[in-house]
Amino acid sequence: MSVEETLKERRSTHGDYKETALYSQCFKDLARSASSWSNMSAAQKESVDMILHKVARVICGNPDEPDHWVDIQGYAKLAEGKK
């Protein structure tokens, strides 16, 4: 599969890249401004970043794509108790 074919396929599940990136960055900026951000471990911060990235894909792309939801669950599990 070519890069172009992959990008076309992903657009149907992940949405328009620029729109998804905009929402993802807005979510992450907001998270970093919260009072508990500095108290979180690297694993917790990374999981929050990835969850917010996946949420952006849900709202900009196909909300019925199972991988989005499975990934969100996975990142939450990875962060659980990682202080």
Secondary structure by P-SEA (a helix, b strand, c coil): ccaaaaaaaaaaccccaaaaaaaaaaaaaaaaaccccccccaaaaaaaaaaaaaaaaaaacccccaaaaaaaaaaaaaacccc
